[in-house]
Amino acid sequence: MALGLLACSDDPQEDAKLVLRSPVAHIDGSPLLADELALQLLRQYGGILRAPEADWAGPAKRLLQQEIDLRLLAEEAARRELRPAMPRAGARQTRGWPAAELRRRLDQLGLSEQRFQARLQLRHAADELVRIEAGEEAIPEPEIKAWIDANPQPERVQIRHLVVRDKGRAEEAKKRLEGGKPFTEIAMLYGEGPEARRGGLLPPYGRQQMPSVFDAAFDLKLGEVSEPLPSEHGWHLLRLERRVAPEAHSRELAVTQLIRQRSETASQQLIKRLRDKAEIQIDQGALNRLVKFLKTSHEASP
């Protein structure tokens, strides 16, 4: 994707810099610049916010609040003099981008490698702080058993999936499937989501565990492909690969989920305390300009 430039004056390059280098928020007087929020939007939503009607404003507002929370946690970690060793950056931090692709996107936003690494350090410091807040006590066995009993695993399905930006491309892909082309091939050719490189294959999931459009797979027969289905991200085709019978969750999964719940609770409680003490100012105008810039750039992309 090549970012276009939002022309507001005689110098589009300067217009882009003005949008991207404007603070979208201040946390206790420290600016949070638009370019860092833009990178997070592209990392998390860049492949699916291509439809003309896609909602950029909603994800931008959610991610801005998450970035504010991150800065508050990182500042608290610094006050406590927590300096965890920085792990080697992997797919989790880059969303699977290879080095060249990451470098290209950083260049498009005028972000240096040092600033990208600095944000990763903030994330790592925040995670370490939450880990300490949550504690490391072992989960009691009665609590593990209670979780397993209270969370029976429902029927699940496994599908192949592709999402495209407009209905016409979805209908074209559907016709090629009806003509005998393998879904794997069509997903890799048409799909715009991260699973396209895997032929559209997704892990098994239960009802209401995915966005609502994916529940349509439960009404399909094995090997059947859905009609094009709309969502806020575009148009979807689903192919039912298999049904997975209900089974009891493993003890390991129960422990993992309980630890995650403990961490989420500790994080939410800590963030609330930090927000209550912090002075947070959001520049809605700067956020709106960033959303317009990214939406215009995406629509202009080949």
Secondary structure, DSSP 8 states (H G I E B T S, - for coil): -------SSS-HHHHHHHHHTSEEEEETTEEEEHHHHHHHHHHHHTTTTTSTT--SHHHHHHHHHHHHHHHHHHHHHHHTT---------HHHHTT--HHHHHHHHHHHT--HHHHHHHHHHHHHHHHHHHHHH------HHHHHHHHHH-----EEEEEEEEESSHHHHHHHHHHHHTT--HHHHHHHH--SGGGGGTTB---EETTSS-GGGGGGGGS-TT-B---EEETTEEEEEEEEEEE------HHHHHHHHHHHHHHHHHHHHHHHHHHH--EEE-HHHHHHHHHHHHHHHHH--
